[in-house]
């Protein structure tokens, strides 16, 4: 933590009613995870090469070259310090600059590990791990993203030469968006339709070399480049998202990833003993990491908004006294504290998803596919729920910081621009919700058939009780009881699902009904996913949590998360008779009381995220709260202030002032 000079938030920190160091470990997940993150974040934040203060002021070419320098330096330091894979991953994380290495390690290498044969792994992984080749993951196309089965790129097998011919038959089949593709990657795992003996065997992965290892020029038949500047200053423009087209590019047969499906020398396709469903296990893993990233991005935004809300004072002064801290206004608390609670809620559901991934993987290895469909549905839904909520929350935090939040130096515009792609990558959020809804409708249709709902849908097995359920809350304090909160969320979810299932039955065909009812079905999926997050937060409270006052703060946050959702969606709770209007009012009253309980601990709760000023990247969110002098200093560093008189004065301003504009040649 960069702490220097006067701590303007010291008084706020002195109000903490819990052990902040213990909460840091709870947030990290374990003592080991905390120690690892703490070491790597300090290593990065104290190294000037990783500085990013001017990132939003650079033009695209300078920005990209600077990022290349940092990425190369990071790899150099990783080798010099002999860091483990886990340590190296954390170092790149705290470097906080999107670049090709992220995709190389998180997508290219795992694709070969998960889908390659032992021989393929022996050949390609050593090269990739030493970065003697740099890879990307070329799946999304100009015309197809979420619909993977609709990909148009083809890989036709030529038995005469024992090669696959990779081809882009249409403009829309151009690979579009892969990070690292535009200017850096030498190789790609390319997803294409496998064609053998006139048959289409669906989409499979192929290792394709894109550029020469001698001069980095594209190989014959390959057209590749960057897709252009993206939203926001700095932000994701550090990444060379690319476009790629193939003109009958030939690769050896053994460069198809063949762990699941093998193509023989004669072009015959045979499936191995490896379960095809293992691919879905990888999808569970990827979406779990996205939920973890949502909690991280949200916690960064909340840290900035919380600290600045304590520093900023507006109105309310009497008799010449100080103005009121913005955080003391109930309107500010009502907008901010549910976001703080959401950051913790998303972190804990991500922990559970990590357990789920390991559980599903173990079952798949034993050829047990019983939980796969449910796991796929809940990870899809939680990816959608958390990323949408986080994107909205970052923008809300910007507005909570007033006008200064609009400055790039606040860190919030760039954080928003970097984060919002999460709402569409690895599955468009609305498409994912509708996948969840299909699963829920199937589950509802099976109730009473003897097939028992499992996992996150287990509550549907008590539909008889929940459909008749009447909330027993009588006083505002009753809303602190986890079982009553959970039952209200369960009743809302099953009643909404049952109502949709009933309405779907009216239509002449399931597809027609699903198309017509899609908006309602998406709301059913959201209700189900919110129930999952609430239930996993409640489960967290049942675990042993060390540290004075830590569990009490987590209870406050859990209740704020649940009751703020109940307040926001009270129309659904009331329409389904899951609660009464009086109970909704009691929930709102209890929510106000909870805000008062959290207020003294607000700064300590965001300190528990343990972010360095370097990683946070925000003057408004500085640990020491020394906001205004630093904003003033930053203004003078802008390139526009390099000269007192602006470039263009003689041509465009002076003639205007002298009334000679009509004589000037613009």
N, C-alpha and C positions, 0 to 999 in steps of 0.2 A: 504494500500500500504506500503510495507516494504521499507522505505527510511532511509538510514543511511550513514553517512560519506559524501564524495564528490559526487555530482551529475554530472557525466561526460557527461550527455545529456542535461544539463541545457540550454546551448546555443541553442540547437535544439528546446527545448520547448519554448524559448523566441521568436521564429520566428512565432509562431502560429497566424493566422489571424482570429481566431474564438473563441467562448466561449466553451472551452473544457468541462466544467461542464454541460453545456446545451446539448452538443453532447452525453455525457454519458447517459443522460436521454432518448435522441432519440434512442440510441442503445439499452437501456434496455426496451424501449417500453412505460414506464410511470414513474412518480416520485415514485409511490409505488413499482414498480418492481426494480427500481434502489436501493431504500432504503433497500429493502429486500435482494437483492444480495450483496450489500455493507456490510450489517451487518453480514450475514452468511459467506461471504468469509473472513472477518476479524476474525470472531470467530474461523474458522478453521485454518487460517494461523498463528495465535498467540498461538495455542495449540501444544506443542511439540509431543504429542501422534500421531498427524496426519502427522508428518514429513515423507518425502519420498526420502530424498537425496541418501539413499543407496539401493533403490528399485531394480535398475538394476544389483546390485552386489550380490543379494541373490540367493541361489539355490531354486529350486521350492518348496520344503517342507517348508523352512524357510519363503519364500515369501508368501505362502498360509496361514501359521499360523499367520504371521504378519498382513495380511489382515483380518483374522478372528478377531484378537484383535481389530483392528481399527473399524471394523463394529460393534462389540459388544459395544465398547466405544462410538461410534456415537449414538447408540440406548439409551445408558445410559444417555448421555448428553441431548438428545432430551427429555427424560422423566424428568430429573432434572430441565431443563429450561422450561418445560411445553410448548414446541414449538408447533405451529400449524402444520397441515399437509403440508401447503405451505412452512413454514419455515424449517421443517424437510427435505422436498424434496430438498430444496436449500442447506442445510447443507451437505447432502449426495453427491450432485452434486459437491460441492467445495472440498469435501474430495478427489475427483479425483482418485479413486481407484476402478476399476471394481470388484464387489463382488455380492454375492447372494441376498443381500437386494434390489439391483436395479431391478432384475427380480421379486422378491417377490411383490414389491410395484407397479411396472410398468406393469406386465403381469398377475401374478397369481390373485391378488386382483381384478383388473379390469375385468378379465375374469368371475369371480364369480358375480361381480356387474352387468355386462352386459348380462350374459347368464343364470344366476341362477334365480330360482323362489324366491318369498318373503320368503318362508320357508327356502330355502337353504341359502339365504343371512343372515337370522337371526341366523342360526346355525354356518356357517363357517366364516363369516366376523369378528365377535368379536374375535375368536381364531386367525385369521390371523393378525388382527390389533394389538393385544397384543403380536404377534409373539410367541404364544403358539404352533403354527404350522408354519412351514416355507415351502413356496410353490415355485414351478417352473412351466414352461409352456412347456409341452412335445408335440411338434407338429412335428418338422422336424425328418425325419428318415434317416438311412444310405443310402437308395436307393432313397429317395424322399424328395425334399426340396420345390422348387417353385411349383411343381405340387401337391397341397394339395389334390385334388380329387383322386390322385393315391396312397395315404397313404395305407399301408397294415395291420397295427395293427387292430385287430378286437375286437368288444364288442358284444358278442352274448348273447341274453336274454334267461335265463332259467326260464320258467314260473313255474316249479316245486318248485323252491327255492326262486323265486322273486329276482333273482340276475342277474347281468351281469358278463360274463366270459371274462376277458381281456386277449388277447393272441397275442404273436408275432409269426406268422406262418412261417416266413422266417428270414434268417440272415439280409436281407436288410430292414426288418420291425423294426429292432432295433431302438429305439429312439436315436438320435445322435445330439449333439450340445447344448441341453438346458443348459443354465447357471444356476448354483446352484444345478444341478442334481447330479453331480459326487460324492460329499462327504457331502453335507449339507442338502438338502431338505428332509423334512419328508413327504410331500405330493406333488402331481402334478395334474395340469389339463392336462389330457391325451386325445389327439385327436385320435379317432379310428372309424372304419367303424361300424355303428350300424346294427346289424343283428337280425331281429325278424321274426319268422314264415317262415324262409327260404328266406326272402327278405332282400336286401341290401338297406338301407335308406341313404347311404352316410356318410360323416364324421361329428361326433358330439363330444362334450367335456364331459369328465367324471372326477370326483374328485377321485383320487386313493391315498391311503396311501402307502408309499414306505418303511418307516423305523419305527421301534419301537420307541415309545415316552419314553420308559424306558431305553434302552441301545443303541439306534440308529442303531441297526443291521437291515439289509434288511429283510422284511417280506417274508414268504414262497412264492415261485414261482417267486420271483423278483431277477434279476441279475442286479446290478448297479455299476458303477465305473466312473472314469475320463478318457477322451479320449486321454489325453497326452499333452505334451508340444506344445505350439503354437508359431507362428512367433514372434521374437523380445525378447529382454531382458526385464524382468519385464512385461510391457505391459499387454496383456489380460491373461497372465499366473497367475494373481491374482485370476482368475475365474476358478471354477471347472466345466467346460463344461463336460457334462456326456453322458454315454451310458446306455441304459435301455432296458431290455428284460423281457417279461411276459410269464410265463408258466401257463396258465389257472388260472389266479388270479381272485378270486370272490369278487365282491363288491355289496352292496345293490342297489336295483333299484333306490332309491332316491338320489344316488350319480351321476346320469347322470344330466348334466345341462339342465333343462327342461323349460326354459323361452319361447322358441319358439316351440319346439316339445316335446310332452309328450308321455311316454310309460306307458300303463295301467298295472295293475296286470296280466291281461290276455295276455299282449304282443301286444295290439293294439296301433297303432301310430296315434296321432291326433295333428294337428297344433293349436296353440293358436291364439288369436286375435293380438298378438304382431307381427308386420311386420318382416318377415325374413330379409328384407333389412337393418334392424338396425345394423346387423353385419358389413355391409359395412361402416356404419357411424363410427364404431370403427376403421376400417382400415384407414379411412381418418384421424382420430385423430393420430394414430400411425405414419403414414407417415409425418404428419405435425411436430411431435416432431423430426423426423429424419432430416427434412430440417432445423429445428432450431439448431439441434446438428451439422449439417454441417457448418452452419455459425459460430458456436462457435469454432469448431476444426480449421477451416480455419483462423479465426481471431487470434487464438493462434499462429499458424505457422507464420502468417504475422507479428505479433508483434515481434517475435523473429528475423525474417529476417530483418525487418525494423530497429530495434534498433541496431542490430549488423552491418548492412550496414552503419550506421552513425559512429559507433565506429571504424570499420575497415578502415584502410587507406592502399592504395597500389598504387605505381607508381606515376608519374606525378609531382614529386618534382623538383623544380628548385632553383638554388642558395642556396641550403641547407635548403629550406623551408619545411614545412610539406607535406607529400604525400597526394594525393587526397582521400577524403572520397569515399568509394565504391559506396554509394548511388548517388553520383554526376555523375557517368557514365550513359549515356543514355541506354546502354545495360542492366544495372541493373534496371533502372526505367522501361524499356520496359517489363521486366519479372516480376517485383515486383508490380508495381502500378495497373495493371489489377487484380491481386490477392487481393489487398487491396480493390479495388472497388467491387470485387465479394463477399467478406465477408459481406459488407454492403448490396449488392443486395440480397444475400441469406437471410439475416436477415429480410428484408422488405417483401420478398415473403412469408417467414414463418409467419409473422404477418398476412398477407392476408389469408393464409391457416387456421389460427386459426379462423378467421372470417368465412371462408367457412365451416369449421367443424360445427360451431354453427348454421349456416344457414341451412346446410343439415340436421342436427339433428332435428331442429325445423320443417322442412318440413316432415321428416320421421314420426315424432310423429303425424302429421296431415294427414298421409297416402298420402303425396305428394311425388312421386318418380321421378318427372320430371327432376331434376338436378343431380340425383344420378350417372348416367352413366358418365356424363361429369365430375363430381367431382372426381369419381373414376379414370378416365383417367388422369386428370391433376395432381392429387396427386401421382399417379404411376410414371408419367413422371418426375415430379419435384424431387421425391425421387431419381430416377435414375440419372438425370442431376446433381443435387447438390452433391450427394455422389461421383460420378465419378470425377467431377471437383475438389472436395476437396481433395480426395486421391492423385490426380495428383499434386495439388497445394502444399500439404505438402512436397512431394518429391522435388518439384521445390524450395521450400523455403530452404530445406536442401542443395541443390546445390548452392543456392544464398549465403549461409554462408561459401562456400569454404570447405576446409578440416576439419575445426573445427566442421562443421555441422554433420560430421560423428560420432563424439563423443557422447556417451550416455548422457553426461553432458550437451549437447546442448538442450536436451529435444525433438529434432525432430525425431530421430529414434524410440523412444518409442511412441511418438504421432502418427507417421505413423502406427506403428504396432497395436496400439489400435484402430485406426480409420478404416483401410482398410476393416475389416469385414462388415462395413456398405454397401459396394458395393454388397454384396450377401445376407445379412439377410433381412427379410421382403420382399423378392422378388429379384431375380437376376436382375441386372440392364438391361441386354439385353432383358430378358424375359419381363420386365416391358415396355421397349420401344416398343416392338412389340405389347403389349396390347394397348398402346396408338395409335400406327399406325392403328390397326384394327378399333378403334373408329374413327380416322380421315378419313379413307377410307369410313366408313359407312356414316359419315357426308357429305363427298363430294358427295357420290352417291345420297344423298337426296336433294341436291341443285336443286332448280327449281321444287320440288315436293310440295312446300307449307309448308314444315317443316322448321322452322326458326332455324338456329344454335344459341345456347345460351352461355352465360358465356364466357369462354376463347376461344370458337370457333366462337363467334359472328362475327369476321372479315370475316369469310368465306361467310357470307351473302352478303358481298360486293364484291364477286368474280368477277362479271362483270367488275367493275372498276379496281380492283387490278390486274387482268390478263392483262389489257392493260396499267397498271400504268407505268409511266416513271418518275423517280426521278427528281425533279426540283432543286437540289443542284447546285449552280453555283460558290460559293466561299467556302473556308474552313470553314468560320464562320457559314455558313448555316447548317453545321453538328451539331451545338449547338441547333438547333430548334427541340424540342421533337416530333412535329407532323411529320417532315420529317424523323427522325430516325424510328419512329413507322411504318410509311408507307412502308419504305424500308424492315423492318423485316416482316411486314404482306404480302407484295408482294412476298418475297422469300418463305415464309411458304406456301401460297396458291398455288403458281406455282409449287413448289416441290410436294405438295400433289396431285395436279391435274395431273401432269405428271405421278406419280406413279399409280394413279387410271386408267389412260389411258393405261398404259403398262400392268396392271393387267387384263384388259379386253381381251387381246390377248390370254391368256391361256385358256385351255379347261375347267379347274375347278379353283374355287377361292383358294382352298388349294394348288394346284400346283403353281399357280401364287404367292401366299404369300410366299411359301417356296423358290421359285426362286428369288423373289424380296426382301427378308428379309433385306439384308444389306441396300438397298436403302430406305426401309420403316423405318428402324431405324434412318436414317439421317433425314427423314421427321419428325419423332417424336421429334428429338433433335431440329430442327428448330422451331417447334411449341412451345416447352418448353422454349427455349431461348426467344422467343417472349413474353411469359407470364412473365418471370422475368423482361425483359426490361419494359414492360407495367406497372408492379406493382411498379417498381422503379420510373417511371414517375408519376404514381398516387400519390406516397408518396410526390413528390415535389409539388403537388397541395394542400397538407394539410398545415395547419398553423404549422410552426416550430419555436419555440422561441429560442432566443440566437443570439448574434451578430455573423454574418458571417457563421452561421451553414448551412443555406439553400444554400449558395453559394458553400460551400464545398461539399454538397450533390449533387449539380448540376454537379460539376467537376467529382465526382465519378460516377454518373449515365452516363455521357457522355463517360467516360473512359471505363466503363463496356460495353456499347453498341458498341462503335467504335472499341474496341479491339476485340470483337466478329466479327464485320464486317470485320476487317482486317484478322483475323484468318480464316474466312470462305468466304473470298472474291470470291473464285472460284465458290461457290454456288450463291452468289449475282450476279456475272457476267454471269454465265451460264443461269440464269433465267431472265436476262435482268432487274433485279430489280434496278441495278445501272450501270453506265458506267465505263470504265477503268479510265477515268479522275476523276470521282467522288470518286473512290476508292483511288486515289492518294491524293485527297483533304482530305479525311477522315484520311489518315495516317499523313498528315501534321498537321491536327487539333489535332490528338492524341499526337504528340510530344509537341505541345503547352500546352496541358492539363497536361502533365507530369511536365512541368515547373511550372504550377500553383499549383500543389499538393506538389511539392518537399519541400517548406518551412514548410508545415503543416504535413508532413509525421509522425513524432514522436507524435505530438499531436493527430493525427487521430487514432493511435494505443493505445495511452494513454486513449482514449475515451472508449475503451473496459473495462477499469477499472479492469484489472487482477492483483492480487497480485503476488509477486514473487513465493510464495508457489504454487499457482494454475498453473502458467506458467511453473514452473519446468525446468527452463533453465538458465544456466550461461550466454549464449550468449544474452539472452533476458532480463537480469536484468534491473530493472527500473533505477538504478543508472549508468548503463553502465560500471561498474567496472569489466570488463571481464577478462583481462589477469591475474591479481593476483589470481582471484577466480578459473580460469582454472588450474593454477599451484597448488593451495591448493588442489583441487579436485583430481588431479592425485595421490597425495601421500596417499589419503584415500582408494585407490583401494586395495583389499585384496592381490593382487600379490606383493604389496610393504610392506606387513607385515614383511617380512624378506629381508635383503640385498642380501643374497645368496639364490637363489631359491631352493625350494624343487626339488630334482632330479639332483642337481649339481654333487654330488659324483658319482651317477650311470651313468650319460649320458654325462656330459660336461667335467669333469675332465679327464676321460679316453681318450676322444677325443683329448684334449689339450696335453696330455702326450704321445700321439701316442700309447696308450694301448687299443684302442677300440676293436681290434681283440681278446684281451684276456678277454674282459668283457662278462658276461652273461646278455644279455638284456632281 
